[in-house]
Amino acid sequence: MLLTLADYDFTYEIKDNQLYIDFVNESAHDATYEFSVKGDTLILIGGEGTIGGTYELTKVHDKKADK
């Protein structure tokens, strides 16, 4: 993950419909999300270590990558 002022390296594990994110930097909170995929959209539902909420991430075709 790359944010404006810092890099946050992480590892992750997927088990059933759970995504577990373990950040290397201890200042970042580890998190668990339930997830599902519908077409080109990844849906994350915040769980332990998150502020909750639902996030929809849609795959966007990058025309620059085709060159």
Long-range contacts (C-beta under 8 A, 24 or more apart in sequence): 18-47, 19-44
